[in-house]
Amino acid sequence: MRKPLAAALFALVITGAGAAPAVAAPDASAASPGKSAQSGTAVTDVVDSATSLVNGVLAGPSIQAVNFAGTVSLSNCSGSVVRMPDSEDNDPALVMTNGHCLESGFPEPGEVVVDQASTRTFGLLNSAGTRVGTLRASKIAYGTMTDTDMALYQLTTTYAQIKSSYGIDALVYDTAHPTAGTPITVVSGYWKRTYSCSVDGFAYRLKEGDWTWKDSIRYTSACNTIGGTSGSPVLNNATGKVVGVNNTGNEDGESCTVNNPCEVDANGTVTVRQGINYAQETWHVPSCFGVDNKLDLDADGCVLPKP
């Protein structure tokens, strides 16, 4: 989740799509070991050209039940416009991505960001993966890398306004815990590419560097997600509902290090699965949002970490 975009692109062009993990492509504002090129430089031109090339190489057809409508591209990650099952059309819309995709950098273990002002923009995609508009945040409603790796931005527009302007509906959260064997698709707005596989199982604890996540979704090997897919919604193929948010994968076979998460079971046994990628569950998110899509971390059933 930390490989810079330029490095990810180089790995893709040289060795192919399977060479990079399911990580963010950090921009210059992200607190990461690498920085992306500044606009207007020769390096940027090379990266832009490589991006176009890789987009063409990686673009693949989506399955019948799933398309790009409602997904978004960020400067360094993927994301989606999401709503709770009981959200109203006139509620301010929300965009979901990873906590490690925040423009302020990676939250520290135990850190929870709530109601932080933001003017970040998102490229809204239609069903074909074409960018049709730009959405703007008013704030980071919630963001953390503790127990989960998730961020939710509140937008300056409502669901009804997005529907009226672009004819696009938000993706809806599934409130049921995902089950092993369920066919799923990871939909990347950054790359405009989909990855189809199944839920292989769940990691009791997934540890990467200083961070630990609970009850993570493990993909079967077909979802060989890459840099820039961080924050992509994970959709149940049968329903089109959101069951998770894509966030990481074990790149080098190392144990519990950055870019090499390990699984830790209830007995403390550590398992490393090189080349396998993961997502964080989202079934519990609606319990933490009430009327007008307002965050309520004290609501019954809300298990998201508090500040």
C-alpha positions as CSV (number, residue, x, y, z in Angstrom):
1,M,0.0,0.0,0.0
2,R,3.0,2.3,-0.2
3,K,4.6,1.9,-3.6
4,P,4.9,5.2,-5.4
5,L,3.0,5.5,-8.7
6,A,6.2,5.9,-10.8
7,A,7.6,2.7,-9.3
8,A,4.4,0.8,-9.8
9,L,4.1,1.9,-13.4
10,F,7.7,0.8,-14.1
11,A,7.1,-2.6,-12.5
12,L,4.0,-3.0,-14.6
13,V,5.6,-2.0,-17.9
14,I,8.6,-4.2,-17.3
15,T,7.1,-7.3,-15.7
16,G,3.4,-7.2,-16.2
17,A,0.3,-6.7,-14.0
18,G,1.0,-9.3,-11.5
19,A,4.3,-7.7,-10.3
20,A,2.8,-5.0,-8.0
21,P,0.7,-5.4,-4.8
22,A,-2.8,-4.0,-4.1
23,V,-1.5,-0.7,-2.8
24,A,-2.0,3.0,-3.1
25,A,0.0,5.1,-5.6
26,P,0.9,7.9,-3.2
27,D,0.8,11.5,-4.4
28,A,3.2,14.2,-3.4
29,S,1.2,15.1,-0.3
30,A,1.1,11.5,1.1
31,A,3.3,10.6,4.0
32,S,5.1,7.8,2.2
33,P,8.7,6.7,1.4
34,G,8.3,7.8,-2.2
35,K,6.8,10.9,-3.9
36,S,5.1,11.2,-7.2
37,A,6.4,13.6,-9.8
38,Q,5.3,17.2,-9.7
39,S,3.1,18.4,-12.6
40,G,4.9,20.1,-15.5
41,T,8.1,18.0,-15.3
42,A,9.7,15.7,-17.8
43,V,9.2,12.9,-15.3
44,T,5.5,13.6,-15.2
45,D,5.3,13.4,-19.0
46,V,6.9,9.9,-18.8
47,V,4.6,8.8,-16.1
48,D,1.6,10.1,-17.9
49,S,2.6,8.3,-21.1
50,A,3.2,5.1,-19.0
51,T,-0.2,5.5,-17.4
52,S,-1.9,5.7,-20.8
53,L,0.1,2.6,-21.9
54,V,-0.7,0.6,-18.9
55,N,-4.4,1.6,-18.9
56,G,-4.6,0.3,-22.4
57,V,-2.8,-2.9,-21.5
58,L,-4.7,-3.6,-18.3
59,A,-8.2,-2.6,-19.4
60,G,-10.4,-5.6,-19.3
61,P,-14.2,-6.2,-19.6
62,S,-16.3,-6.1,-16.4
63,I,-18.8,-8.9,-15.7
64,Q,-22.5,-8.4,-16.4
65,A,-23.6,-7.6,-12.9
66,V,-20.8,-5.1,-12.1
67,N,-19.6,-2.0,-13.9
68,F,-17.8,1.3,-13.1
69,A,-20.8,3.5,-12.4
70,G,-20.4,5.2,-9.0
71,T,-16.7,4.5,-8.7
72,V,-14.2,7.4,-8.6
73,S,-10.5,8.1,-9.2
74,L,-8.4,9.9,-6.7
75,S,-4.9,11.4,-7.2
76,N,-3.3,8.3,-5.7
77,C,-6.0,5.7,-5.2
78,S,-9.4,4.4,-6.2
79,G,-12.8,4.9,-4.4
80,S,-16.5,5.0,-4.8
81,V,-19.6,7.0,-4.0
82,V,-21.4,5.0,-1.3
83,R,-24.7,5.2,0.6
84,M,-26.2,3.5,3.6
85,P,-29.3,1.3,3.0
86,D,-31.4,4.0,4.6
87,S,-29.7,7.1,3.3
88,E,-32.0,9.7,1.7
89,D,-31.5,11.2,-1.7
90,N,-31.1,14.6,-0.2
91,D,-28.3,13.5,2.1
92,P,-24.8,14.7,1.4
93,A,-23.1,12.0,-0.5
94,L,-20.1,10.0,0.8
95,V,-17.0,8.7,-1.0
96,M,-15.2,5.7,0.4
97,T,-11.5,4.9,0.0
98,N,-8.7,3.6,2.3
99,G,-7.4,5.4,5.4
100,H,-3.9,5.1,3.9
101,C,-5.1,7.2,0.9
102,L,-5.8,10.3,2.9
103,E,-4.1,13.4,1.6
104,S,-2.7,14.0,5.1
105,G,-0.8,10.8,5.0
106,F,-1.1,7.5,6.9
107,P,-2.9,7.7,10.2
108,E,-0.7,6.4,13.0
109,P,-1.8,3.2,14.8
110,G,-4.6,4.2,17.2
111,E,-5.3,7.5,15.3
112,V,-8.8,8.2,14.1
113,V,-9.6,11.3,11.9
114,V,-13.1,12.7,12.3
115,D,-14.7,15.8,10.8
116,Q,-11.5,17.2,9.3
117,A,-12.0,19.9,6.6
118,S,-11.0,18.8,3.1
119,T,-11.5,20.1,-0.4
120,R,-10.2,17.0,-2.2
121,T,-11.6,16.2,-5.6
122,F,-12.7,12.9,-7.2
123,G,-13.2,11.9,-10.8
124,L,-16.7,10.3,-11.1
125,L,-16.9,7.4,-13.6
126,N,-19.9,6.2,-15.5
127,S,-20.7,2.5,-16.3
128,A,-18.1,2.4,-19.1
129,G,-15.4,3.8,-17.0
130,T,-15.5,7.3,-18.6
131,R,-14.9,10.2,-16.3
132,V,-18.1,12.3,-16.5
133,G,-17.6,14.8,-13.7
134,T,-15.7,16.1,-10.7
135,L,-16.9,15.7,-7.1
136,R,-15.5,17.7,-4.2
137,A,-15.3,16.9,-0.5
138,S,-16.3,19.2,2.3
139,K,-14.6,17.1,4.9
140,I,-13.1,13.8,5.9
141,A,-16.0,12.4,7.9
142,Y,-14.0,9.4,9.1
143,G,-10.6,7.9,8.5
144,T,-8.3,5.4,10.2
145,M,-5.9,2.6,9.7
146,T,-6.7,1.0,13.1
147,D,-8.8,-2.3,13.0
148,T,-9.7,-1.4,9.4
149,D,-8.2,0.7,6.6
150,M,-11.0,3.0,5.6
151,A,-11.8,6.7,5.0
152,L,-15.1,8.3,4.2
153,Y,-15.3,11.8,2.7
154,Q,-18.5,13.9,2.8
155,L,-19.1,15.7,-0.4
156,T,-20.5,19.1,-1.2
157,T,-23.3,17.5,-3.3
158,T,-26.2,15.2,-2.5
159,Y,-27.0,11.8,-4.0
160,A,-29.9,13.5,-5.8
161,Q,-27.7,16.1,-7.3
162,I,-25.2,13.5,-8.6
163,K,-28.1,11.5,-10.1
164,S,-29.6,14.6,-11.7
165,S,-26.3,15.8,-13.1
166,Y,-24.7,12.5,-14.2
167,G,-27.4,9.9,-14.1
168,I,-25.3,7.8,-11.7
169,D,-26.5,6.1,-8.4
170,A,-24.3,5.6,-5.4
171,L,-23.2,2.0,-4.5
172,V,-25.0,0.6,-1.5
173,Y,-23.4,-1.1,1.5
174,D,-24.4,-4.7,2.2
175,T,-25.1,-5.1,5.9
176,A,-24.5,-8.9,6.0
177,H,-21.0,-10.3,6.8
178,P,-19.5,-11.7,3.6
179,T,-19.1,-15.4,3.3
180,A,-16.3,-17.6,1.9
181,G,-16.9,-18.7,-1.7
182,T,-18.8,-15.6,-2.7
183,P,-17.9,-14.3,-6.2
184,I,-16.7,-10.7,-6.0
185,T,-15.3,-8.0,-8.1
186,V,-12.8,-5.3,-7.2
187,V,-13.6,-2.2,-9.3
188,S,-10.7,0.3,-9.6
189,G,-11.6,3.8,-10.7
190,Y,-7.9,4.8,-10.8
191,W,-7.0,2.1,-13.4
192,K,-10.5,1.7,-14.8
193,R,-10.0,-2.0,-14.4
194,T,-11.9,-4.8,-12.7
195,Y,-10.6,-7.9,-10.9
196,S,-12.9,-10.8,-10.5
197,C,-12.4,-13.7,-8.0
198,S,-14.0,-15.1,-4.9
199,V,-13.8,-14.6,-1.1
200,D,-11.2,-17.2,-0.1
201,G,-11.6,-16.7,3.6
202,F,-10.9,-14.3,6.4
203,A,-7.8,-13.3,8.4
204,Y,-8.5,-13.1,12.1
205,R,-5.8,-10.4,12.2
206,L,-3.9,-9.0,9.3
207,K,-0.7,-7.2,10.4
208,E,1.4,-5.0,8.2
209,G,4.2,-2.9,9.6
210,D,2.8,-1.0,12.6
211,W,-0.8,-1.5,11.7
212,T,-3.2,-4.4,12.5
213,W,-6.6,-5.0,10.9
214,K,-9.4,-7.2,12.1
215,D,-11.4,-9.9,10.2
216,S,-10.0,-9.0,6.8
217,I,-11.3,-10.5,3.5
218,R,-8.7,-12.7,1.7
219,Y,-9.1,-13.0,-2.1
220,T,-8.5,-16.1,-4.2
221,S,-5.4,-15.6,-6.4
222,A,-7.3,-14.4,-9.4
223,C,-7.7,-10.9,-7.8
224,N,-4.1,-9.9,-8.4
225,T,-4.7,-6.2,-7.6
226,I,-1.9,-3.7,-8.2
227,G,-0.7,-0.2,-7.1
228,G,-3.5,2.4,-7.4
229,T,-6.3,-0.1,-6.7
230,S,-6.3,0.9,-3.0
231,G,-9.7,2.1,-1.9
232,S,-11.6,0.2,-4.6
233,P,-15.0,-1.1,-3.6
234,V,-15.3,-4.9,-3.4
235,L,-18.7,-5.8,-4.8
236,N,-20.8,-8.9,-4.5
237,N,-21.3,-10.1,-8.1
238,A,-24.8,-11.3,-7.5
239,T,-26.2,-8.1,-5.8
240,G,-23.7,-5.3,-6.8
241,K,-23.5,-4.3,-3.2
242,V,-20.4,-3.2,-1.4
243,V,-18.9,-5.9,0.9
244,G,-15.4,-4.5,1.4
245,V,-12.7,-1.9,0.5
246,N,-9.6,-3.2,-1.2
247,N,-6.4,-2.3,0.7
248,T,-3.2,-4.5,0.5
249,G,-1.4,-7.6,-0.5
250,N,1.8,-9.6,0.2
251,E,4.3,-8.6,-2.4
252,D,7.6,-10.3,-1.5
253,G,6.8,-13.1,0.9
254,E,8.1,-11.3,3.9
255,S,6.3,-11.6,7.2
256,C,4.3,-8.7,8.7
257,T,6.4,-5.9,7.0
258,V,5.3,-2.9,5.0
259,N,3.8,-4.2,1.7
260,N,4.0,-7.8,3.1
261,P,1.0,-8.3,5.5
262,C,0.8,-11.5,7.4
263,E,-2.2,-13.3,8.9
264,V,-2.3,-14.0,12.6
265,D,-4.9,-16.4,14.0
266,A,-6.6,-16.4,17.4
267,N,-3.7,-18.6,18.7
268,G,-1.0,-16.2,17.5
269,T,0.1,-18.4,14.6
270,V,1.5,-16.4,11.7
271,T,0.8,-17.3,8.1
272,V,2.4,-15.6,5.1
273,R,0.7,-15.9,1.7
274,Q,2.9,-14.3,-1.0
275,G,0.9,-12.8,-3.9
276,I,-2.4,-12.9,-2.1
277,N,-4.4,-9.7,-1.7
278,Y,-6.9,-8.5,0.9
279,A,-9.8,-6.1,1.6
280,Q,-11.4,-4.7,4.8
281,E,-15.0,-5.5,5.5
282,T,-17.7,-2.8,5.4
283,W,-20.9,-4.5,6.5
284,H,-20.7,-2.7,9.9
285,V,-20.3,0.8,8.5
286,P,-24.0,1.7,8.2
287,S,-24.4,1.2,12.0
288,C,-22.2,4.2,12.5
289,F,-24.1,6.7,10.4
290,G,-27.5,8.1,11.2
291,V,-29.9,10.7,9.9
292,D,-28.5,12.9,7.2
293,N,-25.5,10.6,6.9
294,K,-24.1,12.0,10.1
295,L,-21.3,9.9,11.8
296,D,-22.3,8.6,15.2
297,L,-19.6,6.4,16.7
298,D,-21.7,5.9,19.9
299,A,-24.6,4.4,18.0
300,D,-25.8,0.9,18.8
301,G,-23.8,-1.7,16.8
302,C,-21.1,0.8,15.7
303,V,-17.7,-1.0,16.1
304,L,-15.5,1.5,14.3
305,P,-12.6,2.8,16.4
306,K,-13.2,6.1,18.1
307,P,-10.7,9.0,18.4
